[in-house]
Amino acid sequence: MIAAVTGGAVPVQPAPVARQQLLECRQQVLVAAGTGLDDRQPGGGVRDEDAEQSVALRLDEIGAIAAQVVHSRALAGSDCDRRTVHAAHPAHPKRLAARGWKSGRVHVGILGPLEVNDDEGRPVEVTGARLRALLFRLVLDPGRAVSVANLTDAVWGDRPPADEANALQTLVSRLRRVLGGAESVLQSPAGYRLRVNRDDIDAYRFERAAADGAAALRAGDPASAARLLAGALALWRAPMLDEVGDVAIAAITRLTDLRLAAQLDRIDAELLLGQAAAVTAELDALAGEHPLNERLAALFMTALATTGLQAQALHTYERVRMRLADELGIDPSPLLQAAHLAVLRGEIESRTAEPRPAQRSNVKAQLTSFVGREDEVARIGKVLEANRLVTLVGPGGAGKTRLASEAVAQIVDGAPDGVWLVELAPVTDAADLPQTVLGSLGVREAHLLDRRTQLSTGDATSRLLDALADKRAVIVLDNCEHLVEASARLADQLLAQCPALRILATSREPLGIFGETLLAVPPLGQPGADAQAVDALGFPAVRLFADRATAVSPDFAVDDTSVATVIEIVRRLDGLPLAIELAAARLRTLPLAEIATRLSDRFRLLTGGSRTAVPRHRTLRAVVEWSWELLSPPERLLAERLAVFPAGVTPQSAAAVCADDGVGADEIDDLLASLVDKSLLQPVADGTRLRMLETIREYGVERLAERHELAGVRLRHAQYFADLVRMADTHLRTAGQLPWIRRLEADRDNVLAALRYLAEEGHAQSAMQIAASMGGYWMFIGANTDAVTWLGFALDAEGEADPDLRLLVSSMLAITSAAVHTPAAEQVERGLTQLAGMSADFERADTVRYPMLALMRPVVAMFSDDTSGLDRGIAAALDSQDAWIVASALMLRATVAENRGDVATMRASIELAQTAFEQLGERWGLASCLHVVALLNMNEGDLDTAAANYDEALRLVGEMGAHDDAAWLHLRLAEVHVRRGDLASAADLARVGNAISEASGSNLDALLGRVLLADIVRRTGDLAESRRLRDEALDRIATMPPAHPLQSHGLALAMTVAARHALLDGEIDSAREHVVRAYDAALGTRDMPIVASVGVTTALFAEHHDDLVVAAECLGAAAQVRGTDDPTQPETAALTTRLRAGLGDTAFELAYGRGRALDRDAAIESLRPSFAQARRR
């Protein structure tokens, strides 16, 4: 029946008397409409059903008008040919297309997850299980109407809706909208029909191509068969998924069986073409999946025997025979028995294919792009040119095979006798190695093996040596690790007797023969965790993930929304190409964030590798398990125990934690070297330790747990690092601190793993001892985030602990929380609350057992605004028996004196502290002293010495890696250059300080750096840039909690800069508002130099109002508050010059003296902007 109107409209029914005419016209319609079907041509007959489908589909494309014309001509009995159709109406298909009419053609893929694309290749999203089930069922009968009952059963199964027809119609309407219009699904009395050509469905293209290939194979044309079947199999994107319910089960089963049959037909064709070596690995993989398939077993035996592996062929037969008997109770089929007999008689080896044109290489063209190792490819080519044996060594999944293939593909033209890849992964018996190489070389290749060689009767090695004696060829021995001794012997023989031969090997360990050049294949480079998308894509690991991800999810992109998760994935996967590719493939079914979450069980997640790979190369677990199986029992045990070291291992730590009766301490060094050779450990760049990739480490932990050893080894690990940090703590405050800082930096994750384990297992005392010992290290390097996190973690541990130790850790946590440079309000407030309640506890604390408590006492008092407690705490600390504590107390007293404006005490204390730290050789304390000394020199006008002080301090903290201190010292040195008038150098230093602050996460230093840079830029006259920087600083201040002790410092300085901007612009009201805010904030700091700096701005404000006397009094009061005159401060110096000129020296001295003579409280009050303004009245 010919539909008159598309899109589900009521069809035109032909009158019964005209049916015969319509049928007679059918053939003309088919020809006219371009179907290519013609009953009148020889062999051109078609079934009515197929013809009617073709007519209907073609008329859908022509449109309703043409269909009506054809129908009316049929009823009228007139001829209906191509001219008739084209002339029927001006709106025939070509004209319709010219007007922009779209047919709504779609392409549907079911060979893999269900997917739909429009005619331009764009994906069409079909969401919802019922909608996908409806589409899947319609696709199974393309062009045919499917009844409402069948569709209802496919969508709802045994739970149909109450109103089946309406529910189905609603679902069909949804599908039409998704597919582009009403014409996409047509309705008829027989049901619904998907408007799609068979050729637009991958499954039908596959079936047709597979059938054609099988026919060519039966007809004796293996070349055509192989080509057709390869094309058919390429249509499969992935295994079919049971994603639409029961409707898919039968189709999946049938198509999957057809796929296997097509694979076997293609392999059969390849064998007939002499490609046994090329299909052996694939057959091995398929045999693992289908162990009872007798045709597959027969083909596998044929391939093995053809490549000279008769022993393996016979072993394969015996294995299948036993399984058939054990599982099915049957004997092998005649086909399999015949293959067995052929191997026994040697018949298979004698079968030869017709000679083909000589080829230069058997390295297969790759199906995926090569990402990220272009430089390594070039390097391998150069090294192989200079060395005859080169081995690529790396862990499983590192991409050695792909890298080797890419490298040798570039040098085929330079190897007159070819480049030959020998896949050793399927070979299980070392005795088969020579035959495998022969098979890969192509024993039938006339250009490589001459007739004499083919007919020789010597053993395989002799034949191989004869064949390669004078050949300028390159052989790639791929995956040697399980046959490393046999591979080494064969390589040695070949290279010794074939002088023009070169060998490129890939292995997880070196071959270990003289003349071997090793090239490590490390993981792909990965960006830092905070890299932006554009930068991250410059790293190979991210590029590989992006490339493979877009292959399965075309809309995927590494952008600002996805980059952080992508980086997390590739970093957690150690940059291993196999793991990255498996993770990217998961985007077919999982969101990106879910993939990252599931990496905690990476071995379950990362499966589904290439079906053509041998089983041990298909999944991440299989790759690692294969490496494990190649280890000796002592190597395996040590590797599993080393898995508890997240930050790598030294020979000393390995012996301390891992040695016992199973692994002797005297064996550790040799075993470590062996694990390095086998790519399970990697040397760290500095050469001090060995590292295990996270993927391998996770597997080792699993195996250790299976041995029931995990808890015991983790405890030994924790105890070792608890002892290490206690020892480090005694050296950190001495001249020998640098090696210990480096050691703790390198072992950071080991130490934190120890702390975590002890805390989680209820060993509170031990956990807090680690945290307390690490406190000094965290302070030295400015690791405030680590300090807050892990001090708190230790305190939360269950179990008994010494109260004084708990007090020490609590005070460290409270001080760090209160002073940390992050905007976490609750963290700051918690710290301040804890500090307020600690003073009494320090009175009875044991400072002999825990000397650091003596220093914590005055610091806690300082943050608690307990002035008397601060003084008493400093005095008590000065009585400590610990020289470092005494030196630190002297430095603290100098700092407190500077804040109070007590220059004499400041000078006396810092001189003593500096001498003490010099005697200790402790760099952090000495750098801190030099900062205070530099302040004294600046106030006295000795800027050169001050700069030298800061330069030396920077050198000292640079040696320690103290980034926070380095940022602060750069800013202070910039201030010296401002006083010198060198604004360019000052700006450069300030920018360096800002960059360090941003990189280290120091919010306070980044804030103060912007304030300083805004002030420097203001002095250069760039007021717009200065305001921008000031506003950035204010934005940062707004993110800091009001309780933050340092918030008022930043606000006072920023408002000072803002007030000076306003004065320059003549915005007096704004200037007044800013200076008032600056003054109030300065009072909150209790930092007299800050108050004095605001006082200078008050003096500038008075000058602006022409009250020069008040301005001079404010300068004097600022000096009183500061404790010194500070003649090199630019604003102070310039204002002093102007005031002397305006008042005269005598009047200025009198006014300045009055301010200088005030007591501290009165001087502070006189600098209040409102007070200064009242005096002007």
C-alpha positions, 0 to 999 in steps of 0.5 A: 500500500502506498501512503499518500500523506507522510507523518502519520496522516490517514492513507489514501486507500486504492479502490479494489478495481485499481489494485492490479493497476497499482501493482503493475505500476509498482515496478515503474515507480521503483525505477522512477523513484530511483530504488534501482530495483527492476523485475525485468532485468536478469536477477532483478526480482524482488520480494513484494514486501521489500519492494513495498518498503522501498516504495514507501520509503522513497515516496516519503522522501519525494513527499506527499504531493508526488505520492498522490500524483503517482497514486492517481496515475495508477488508479487512472491506469496511465503509465508511471515513469520517472518523467511522470514523477518529475513532471507531476509537480514543481515541488519534486525532491530537487526543488524541495531540497533547493528550498531548504526542505529537510527529510529528517533522515537519521542514522541509528547505531545499535552496535554498542550503546544506542546512538542516533545522529542526524544527516549531518553527523550531529548526535541526537539525544534520546533520553529515557529508558522507555523512549530508547526501548521504543526506538530500539524496537522500531529499529529492529524492523526498519521500514516495517510497521510494528504493531501497537501490541508489540511496541507496548510489550517492548516498552512496558513489558508485563506492566502495560499502562491502563490506556495502551494506545494513548500512552504509546501515542504520547511516547511516539510523539516524544520520539518524533520531536526528538528525531526532528518531526512528525514524518520520522515515525509514521502511523498506519493501521498496522502500527508504527513505522520508523522512517529510516533506510536500512543502510542508515542502521549500522546493524544491517550494514554489518549483516550485509557486509558480513554475509558478502565477506562470508560468500567471498570466503566460500568462493575462494577469494580470501583477499576480498573476504578479509577486506569486507569482513574487516569493514563489517567488524569496524562498524562495532563501536563497543559491545552491545548494552542491555540498556532497553530491557528485554526487547534487546536481549534476543537482538544482542544475542543474535548480533553478538553471535554474528560478530563472532562468526564474522571475526572467525571468517576474517581470521580464516581469510587472513590465515589463507593470506599467510597472516598467521602471526598477525592474528595469533594474539587476537585468537588467543584473546578470543579463545579466552572468551569462548573456550568451547568454540571448536571452530575458533580452537581449530583456527587458533591451532592452525595459526599456531602451527603455521607460525611454528608453534606446534607444541602450543597448537597441540596443547590448545587442542588438549585443553579444549578437548578436556573442557568439552569432556568435563563441561559438556560430556562430548568429544571434539567435533570432526572439524577440531579432530581434523585440525589436530590430525593436521598438526600431528602430521605436519600438514599445516606447516607445509601449506603455503599461500600464494606469494604476495608483493613484498612488504617492508613492515608488519607494523600495523596502522594504528586506529587511534591518534598518537598523543604526547610523546613526539619527542620520545619517538624522535629520540628513539630513532636517533638512539637506535641509529647509534646503538644496535640494541635499545630496550624501552623499559617501563611499567605495564600500561606505560605505552611501550608497545605503542611508542615502539610502533610509532618509532619504528614506523618512522624508520622503515625507509632507512631499513632496506630489509624492513621493520618487523614487530614480534609480539611476544605477549601470547608466547608462553614457552621460551622454546617457541621464541625463535619460531615466533620471530620467524613467523613474524618475519614472514617465512614466506616473504621472498625478499627476506627469506630466499629459497635456500632458507625456506628449504633448510632443515636446521632448527628455528634459531639456525634458520633465523640466523641464516635468514638475517645474516646479511639483512639490514633490518630492525626487529621489535621484540615486544613484551619481553618481560615474561621471557626475559632470559630467552629474549636476551639469549636470542637477541645476543645471538642475532646481534652477534651473527647478524652485523647489520641487524638492529633490535628494539625491545620493550620490557618491564625490565632490561634484557641485561646483556652487554651493549644494551641501551636503556630508555625509560618510558615514564608516565605522561607528563601531568599538570599541577592540580590548579592549572587552567584549561589552556595550560593543562592541555599542554601536558600529554596526559591531559591531551590523551584523556581529551582525545580518547574522551571525544572519541566516545563523547564528541561533545566533551571538552577540557574547559574551565568546568572540567579541567580540575576533574580531568587533572585529578583523574590523570594525576591519580592514574600516574599519567599511565596511558592505558589507565587514562584511555580506560578512564576516558572510555568510561565517559560512554556511561559515566559522568566525568565527576563519577569517574573521578569518584570511582577511582578509589576502586580503580581496578573495578572501574578501569576495564574494557580494553581492546578485545584484540589485546591478549587478556592480560593487557585489557584491564588495569588489574590484568596489567598489574597482576601480570607484573606481579606474577613475574616476581620471585616470592621475596620480590613480591612480598617486599613490593606488597609491603612497600605499598604502604609508603605513599611518598616513596622509600629509602633503603633504610626505611625499607629495611626498617619496615619491611624486613623480617623472616620472610625478607631478610634485611641483607636482601633489601638492597638487591631486591629494591634494585630488582624491583627497579629493573622490573619497573615496579619502583622508579628512582626519584629525580634527586636519587635519594629514594624510590617511588611506586606508582599509585596504581601499583601501590593500590594493588600491593595494598590489596595483596597485603590485605589478602595476606592479613599483613596490612595492619602490622606493616602499617603499624611498623611504618607508622612507628618508623616515621614517628621516630623519624619526626622526633629525631628531626625535631631535635635537628630542625633548630640547629645548623644541621636543619637543612637535610632534615627539612628536605627529608621531611619534605620528601617524606611528607605523605609518609609522615601524614599516613603514619599520623592518620593511621595512629589517630584512626587506630586510637593511638592518640599519644603517638599521633599527637607526638608526630603532630607536635614534632612536625609543628616546628617544620610547618612553622619554618616552611609556612605550611599553615594549611597542613598545620591546621589540618593535621594538628586538629586531626591528631587532637581528634584521635581517641585514646589516652594522651599526656595532658601537657602534650595535648596542651602543646598541640592545642596551643599550636593549633589555636595559634595557627588557626588564629593567624593562618592566612585564609578567610575561614571565619569559623577556623579563626574564631575557634582558634581565638576561643581556644586561646582565651582559655589556655593561660591557666593551663600553662602555669602548671605545664611541664616545660622541661619535658615539652620545652616548646610549651615555654614559647607557646605560653607568651605567644598565646598571651599575645594573641589573647591580648593578655599584656601581663601574661605576655610579659610573664611568659617571655620572662619564663621562656628566657629561663628555659634550658633550651637555647633555641627557646631562649633565642626565640623568646628574645626575638619575641621580646624585640618584636613586642617592643617594636609594636609598643614603640620601645626602640631601646628594648627592641634593640637590646633584645634583638642583638641578644637574639641574633647572637644566640641564633648565630651560635645555633646556626638556625636560619629561620630564627636568624632571618627573623632577627635580620628583619627586626635589625633592618627595621632599626636601620631603616628608622635610623636612615641606614637604607644600604644596611637595611637592604643588606639585612633583607638580602641575607634574610632572603638567602636564609629562608630560600635555603629552607624553602620558607615561601611565606617568609620569602614573600614577606621579606620581598615586600619589606625589601621593596619598602627599602627601595621606595625609601631609596627612591628606586620605584622601579626596583620596588615595584619589581620586588613587590610583584615577586612578593605577590607572586610568591604569596599567590603560589603559596596561598598566603592571603595576608601577604598577597593583600599587603603586597597589593597595598604596597604595590598600589602605594608604589604605583601611586608615587609613579603617577599612575593613579588609575592602576593604583586605585585598581590594586587598592580595590583588589586589596579591599576585596580581599579584606572583605573576604576575611572574617572580622575576627581575623587578628590581621584583618585590621592591619590590611584595612589600616594600610589600604585605607591609608592609601585610599585617603592619600588618593582622595587628597590628591584628587581633592576629594576631601570628604572621601579622604576624611572618611578613609583616614577615619577608617584607617585610624580605627583599624590601626587602633585595632592592630595594637601595632604602634608603627601602623598607628604612626603611619596613619598619623602621618596621613592625619598630618597630611590631612591637616596640611591640606587644610593649611593648618601647618602647626597641627600637621607638625604636631601630628608628625611629632606625635607619630614619632612618639608612637613609633618610638623613633623619627623615621626620617627616610619615610617618603611622606614624612620626609617630604611633609617635614620639608614643606612644613619647615618651609611654611612655618620656619625651622623654629616654629616647626621644631616647637610644634613637632616637639610638642607632639613628640613630648606627649605620653603614648596614650595622648600621642595616639589620641592626638592622631585621631582625625576628629581630634586633629580637626577640632584643634584646627578650629 
